[in-house]
Structure formats: C-alpha cells, structure tokens
C-alpha cells in the first residue's frame, strides 16, 4: 500500500514535466515527444517537474498559502497513516485542486513558450543542445545554413533568404530508376523520425539513363505529386531565392 | 509601410515559417507563374544545357498586384489598436 501511494505520488509529480514536454515538442517536432523507454521519459520529465513545482510552491508561499512539506515527505517515505493523509486531503481539497490545475496550465504554456523562444532566437540552430531531432526539418527548410559549422564569411546567404526549395528525387521503380524533380510543397515524418513522404509541385520526370538532358523530360500534369520514402533512393536539395530586376523580370538564384 | 515578403522570418509568433516565402507562395498560387518559376529554376540549374531565354521570367499582372498588396499590407494589430506611430 505504501509503495502504491509513493508510486502514485511520483507519477503525479512527473505530470507537469510531461505536460511541459508535450507542449515543447509540438508541430514539426511532435514525433520527438515519444520516447523509446520510460527511463528516458523519467530522466527528462523529472528535472522539469522539479523546477516547475519549486516555482509554484514559491508562488504559493508568497501568496500566503502554507504547504505542509513535512506531511508530503512522510507520505513519500510511507511514514504516515492513511487516515491522517485523507483527512488532510479532504480539508485542503480545493487548494490542492487549484494548485495542481494552475500548475498544469502553466506547464503547458511554459513548454510551448519555451519552444517558441528557442525557435525565434534560433538557439536550436546555433547550439546543439537545443537542437531538435527532426533533422529533416532543418534539411528541407534549409536551416542547416544557420548551423555554426556551415556559417562562413564567404557564404552570402542564410536560411531566411531561401524562398523555395527544389528537389531531385531518385526513385526506384520496376521500369528503372527515375528522377522526379520539382518544388517541394510539404513533407511528413514517420513515428520513428524518418521521412515518410514528400509532396512536390510542378514536377518533371526523366529516367536516370537519360540524365544528359538530350531527351525531353516528361512534365507530370497535376497539382501535387506524392513520393513515398520507401521508393526514394536519394534526394538532392537546391535552395533558391528570387532576384527582381528593374525591368520587372525575375530570376531565381541558387543560395550561395 | 512596406513589409518584407521575400524572407522567411522566424519570430516568436511565427516560429516555424513555411517552406516557401510569402512572395513564393503568392507566385506559386498562380498556375501560370508557377510554371514559369519551375521552368526558370530548371534553366538556371542546367546552366549551358538549359534554354537561356528561360533564365528569367516575367510575372503576370495579377501576381504583381497581389505581391504589391502583400508588401503594403498593414500589420494585423492595426485593425485593433489603430495606426502605429511613424
């Protein structure tokens, strides 16, 4: 019984950390939320939960609410009677509810807010410790151009200059190896973080054996072409920006 | 006030800009211009083997108008708090 209560308390203690993680790994980075093992999950959620609980306990003390830390400690150590505990919970039920409810809300907002700050300040690009595991995101969006080991005084452009990403996808088919090229429209990851598919628009197709452009490529009609990762052999990304001339003409230029 | 629609700015409220810049999105939303862009990209990519006339292209009047509207669009908060100070 004592072990059960202790285990339950530890689980409740981790909830703010889990909520923080859930809202931190959102949108393009949501696959990273799912961990391989409970140990990794515990290892990540515990320090976050500790910090959040500390902040919230401090706030509660400042607002004049007394938290019986000694009773909590006794509960964790299994050194108090169940009657005493439940009597206390009944007397303080409203406070306990609002304390945890407000903490969970704050955990969600702080997780999401911290993610927005990391992304807007580009800490994930500048510093590996903040970098998300979605390597495809950085590659497809061209954000690798902001990585410290890519930055060079000779490099004229950075990731925000990229206006469109052009892809050559080498695809294996029964009829031979085909190159599909087009502007990348969207992509999706699988649960294990690998690429699941890419969507291209304005696509042309040619066989690899005709890769000398002597034969005309075939323009694929349609708005969006879906290419599954299972068929892709490799991908060649080129990043483009548009230069507008004074005479109104526009020229795409490769990012340098 | 002109907005820069040629860059993919990462801000706090837009922490994950799309794959295309706003200018590219407007251009690609017009099928005629989308074809021109793709053709031009291929010509620039292929260098000597590409068609030199396709290296540049001209946007349709409709797209130019939309680009100008997007560049001069007021910030969203102006609808609520009025004009911003110069």
Interface residues (C-beta under 8 A of the other chain):
Chain A: X27 X28 X115 X116 X117 X119 X120 X122 X140 X141 X159 X160 X161 X162 X163 X164 X165 X166 X181 X182 X183 X184 X185 X186 X201 X202 X204 X212 X213 X238 X240 X241 X242 X245 X248 X249 X250 X251 X252 X253 X254
Chain B: X6 X7 X8 X9 X10 X11 X12 X13 X15 X16 X17 X19 X20 X21 X23 X24 X27 X28 X34 X35 X37 X38 X40 X41 X42 X44 X45 X46 X49 X50 X55 X56 X57 X58 X59 X64
